[in-house]
């Protein structure tokens, strides 16, 4: 005869094994994120010109963060000028996305609030009124202010065709944005 608690013990051990597998998966994901952050930092902070820093940052983002589109704007007065763009999508109309103003759209909102702004589905988000990314099939968007020494120097946008909650990746994405901010600031200082 089986012990009266035998089924409970088997069930508990099964749950422990599932939790362990979940913990291992989370650790592997965190390790991959730290590895990505290290690669981005190593390459972005070694650039001496603003263009090379932005180009390297955009390449590393596409390679390791895997958005369908990545855009980087630099502050110019009250406007943000498109400085970097990478996408694996076709038929992208650059003109609509070339300039934004503080407070406009999700990009400008992130800058105005000086905090990341996430949209799980821009098609249903009244804060996103542009048609360019929607027309490309982008559904989820993360916009991250690029801040260095308490001042906003730009904004990074990462768009994905697949609907997803990008806010769960916020600490990692903010760390990537922080590294890029430092690289941009260093390049600007070097150019002076």
C-alpha positions in Angstrom: 0.0 0.0 0.0 1.2 3.5 -0.8 1.9 5.9 2.0 -1.0 8.4 2.5 1.4 11.3 1.8 3.3 9.6 -1.1 1.2 11.3 -3.7 1.7 14.7 -2.1 5.4 14.2 -1.9 5.6 13.2 -5.6 3.5 16.2 -6.5 5.7 18.5 -4.4 8.8 17.1 -6.0 7.3 17.6 -9.4 6.5 21.2 -8.6 10.1 21.7 -7.3 11.5 20.4 -10.6 9.3 22.7 -12.6 10.3 25.7 -10.5 14.0 24.7 -10.9 13.6 24.5 -14.6 11.9 27.9 -14.6 14.7 29.3 -12.5 17.3 27.9 -14.8 15.5 29.3 -17.9 15.3 32.8 -16.1 19.0 32.7 -15.3 20.0 31.8 -18.8 17.9 34.7 -20.1 19.5 37.1 -17.6 22.9 35.8 -18.5 22.2 36.4 -22.2 21.0 39.9 -21.4 24.2 40.7 -19.4 26.3 39.3 -22.2 24.4 41.5 -24.7 24.9 44.6 -22.5 28.6 43.8 -22.2 29.0 43.5 -26.0 27.0 46.7 -26.6 29.1 48.6 -24.0 32.4 47.3 -25.3 31.7 48.5 -28.8 29.7 51.6 -28.3 32.0 53.2 -25.7 35.0 52.7 -28.0 33.7 54.9 -30.8 35.2 58.3 -31.3 32.6 59.9 -33.6 28.9 60.3 -33.0 28.1 58.6 -36.3 30.3 55.5 -35.5 28.8 55.3 -32.0 25.2 55.4 -33.4 26.0 53.0 -36.2 27.6 50.5 -33.8 24.8 50.8 -31.3 22.1 50.2 -34.0 24.0 47.2 -35.3 24.4 45.7 -31.9 20.7 46.3 -31.0 19.6 44.5 -34.2 21.9 41.7 -33.5 21.3 41.1 -29.8 17.9 42.7 -28.9 16.3 41.6 -32.2 13.6 44.3 -32.9 12.0 44.5 -36.3 12.9 48.1 -36.4 15.2 50.3 -34.2 15.3 54.1 -34.4 17.5 56.5 -32.6 16.8 60.3 -32.4 19.3 62.9 -31.1 18.1 66.2 -29.4 18.3 69.3 -31.5 16.6 72.2 -29.7 13.0 71.3 -29.3 13.2 68.6 -32.0 14.7 65.2 -32.3 16.6 64.4 -35.4 16.6 60.8 -36.7 20.3 59.7 -36.4 20.1 55.9 -36.6 17.7 53.5 -38.2 17.9 49.7 -38.7 15.1 47.5 -39.9 14.5 44.1 -41.4 11.2 45.3 -42.8 10.7 46.4 -46.4 9.0 49.5 -47.8 9.8 51.8 -44.8 9.0 55.4 -45.4 11.7 57.4 -43.6 10.2 60.8 -44.1 7.4 60.4 -41.5 9.8 59.3 -38.9 12.6 61.8 -39.5 11.7 64.5 -37.0 9.6 64.5 -33.8 9.0 67.1 -31.1 9.2 66.8 -27.4 5.8 65.5 -26.1 4.8 64.1 -29.6 3.9 60.5 -29.9 5.4 57.8 -27.8 9.0 59.0 -28.5 8.4 62.5 -27.4 6.3 61.3 -24.4 9.3 59.2 -23.2 11.5 62.2 -23.4 9.0 64.5 -21.7 8.5 62.1 -18.8 12.2 61.0 -18.9 11.1 57.4 -18.5 10.5 54.5 -20.9 7.1 54.3 -22.6 5.8 51.0 -23.7 2.9 50.1 -26.0 1.9 46.5 -26.2 -0.2 47.3 -29.4 0.3 50.7 -31.1 -2.8 49.9 -33.2 -5.0 50.3 -30.2 -2.9 53.0 -28.4 -4.3 56.5 -28.7 -0.8 57.9 -27.8 0.6 56.6 -31.1 -1.0 58.5 -34.0 1.5 58.1 -36.8 0.8 55.7 -39.6 4.3 54.7 -40.6 5.1 52.0 -38.1 1.5 50.7 -38.1 1.6 50.4 -41.9 4.7 48.2 -41.6 2.9 45.9 -39.2 4.7 47.0 -36.1 2.5 46.2 -33.1 4.6 46.6 -30.0 6.9 49.6 -29.3 9.3 50.5 -26.6 10.6 54.1 -26.5 13.5 54.8 -24.1 14.9 58.2 -23.3 18.7 58.5 -23.7 19.8 60.4 -20.6 23.3 61.3 -19.5 24.2 63.6 -16.7 20.5 64.3 -15.9 19.8 65.7 -19.4 18.0 64.0 -22.3 20.2 63.7 -25.3 18.0 61.5 -27.4 15.4 58.7 -27.6 15.6 55.0 -28.7 12.6 53.3 -30.3 12.4 49.5 -30.6 9.4 48.1 -32.6 8.2 44.5 -33.0 5.7 43.0 -35.4 4.7 40.4 -32.8 2.5 41.8 -30.0 4.5 41.5 -26.7 4.7 43.2 -23.3 8.0 44.9 -23.6 7.7 46.5 -20.2 8.8 43.1 -18.7 12.2 43.8 -20.4 12.4 47.3 -19.0 15.4 47.0 -16.8 17.5 45.4 -19.6 16.3 47.9 -22.2 17.0 50.8 -19.9 20.5 49.5 -19.3 21.1 49.3 -23.1 19.8 52.8 -23.5 22.1 54.0 -20.6 25.2 52.5 -22.3 24.2 54.1 -25.6 23.7 57.4 -23.9 27.2 57.2 -22.4 28.7 56.4 -25.7 27.0 59.3 -27.4 28.0 61.7 -24.7 31.7 60.5 -24.9 31.7 60.9 -28.7 30.4 64.4 -28.4 33.0 65.3 -25.8 35.7 63.8 -28.0 34.6 65.9 -30.9 34.9 69.1 -28.9 
